[in-house]
Amino acid sequence: MTDDSASASEPIPGEAIVTEEKEDSGPDVRGTSKDPRALDHEQWIVNVEMVWDRRRIEVRVEEPRWNALQIGDRVKVTYKVGKYTGTVWESRIE
């Protein structure tokens, strides 16, 4: 029997390709300012596809990085995967 708890919390590094860039302007995007999921500040989101397993991940980045990236760019991404559901947590571009 193996202990998967250590592997679930370790970051997974890999190479990814930028597939899309999105800007979320805050509460108005979802249609109502009363939406509890809406943030009160802008977010810059980059969708990437991992090269080795084709997993698609949304990565939140700072505006200067978002402006510098282009669709098709290769980037190094680190992320963590949830133990039970496989949900991606703490993704970032290095």
N, C-alpha and C positions, 0 to 999 in steps of 0.2 A: 504494500500500500504506500502510495506517495503522498507527500504533503504539498498540495497545490496552493496553499495560502501565500507562500513566499513568491511563487511565480506570478500570481494574480496582481501583486502590488508592485512588481518590478516594471520599469519602463521598457517598452519595446521600441528599439530604433529601426529605422528603415528609410529607403528612398521612395519618394512619391512624385507624381506629376500633377501640377496644378490643372484642374479641369474647369473651375468656375470661380468668379469673384463676386461677392455680394456685399452691399452696404445696407445695414439695418439702421434706420434713422430714429428708432425709438418707439414710443407708444402709438404714434399715428399710423404705423405700418400695418398693424393688425386691425385697424378700423375704429378702435375706441381707446381712450386714455384710461379707462377703468379696467382694462385687461390686466390681471395680476401678473401675467407672465412678461409683460412689456417692461423693458428697462427704460430709464430716464436719460440714457446717453447713447450715442452712436456706437455701433459695433462694425468692425471690418472682418468679414468672414471669407475664408478661402476654402474651397472644396478641393481635396486632393484625392488621388487614387494611388494606393500603395502599389509599387511595382511587383513585388513578389507574390502577393495574394489577392490583388485587385480590390481590396477593402476600400470603401469610400469613407472619408473622414472629413468633418467640418472642423476647421482650425480658426480660432479667433486670433487676430494679429493686431498690431498697432498700425495706425494710418500710414506712416512712412514705409513700412514693409509691404502693406497692401498696395500702395502706389507703385512700388518697385517690381512687384511680381506680375508676370504675364501668363496667360493660359499657355500651357505646354512646357513651362519651366520645370526643371527637376530640382527638388528640394529635399533636405533631410528632415524627417518628422520623427518625433518621439511621442508615444502615447501609452496609456495604461488600459487594460481590458478588465472589466468586472468579472468576478469569479463565477457567478452563476448565470448571468444573462448575456455575457459577451459584449456589454455596452462599453463604448470607448469613453475614457475619462482622461482629463488633463493632457489633451493633445497640444503640441506646440511645434513650430518650425524652428529649427536651429540655424 
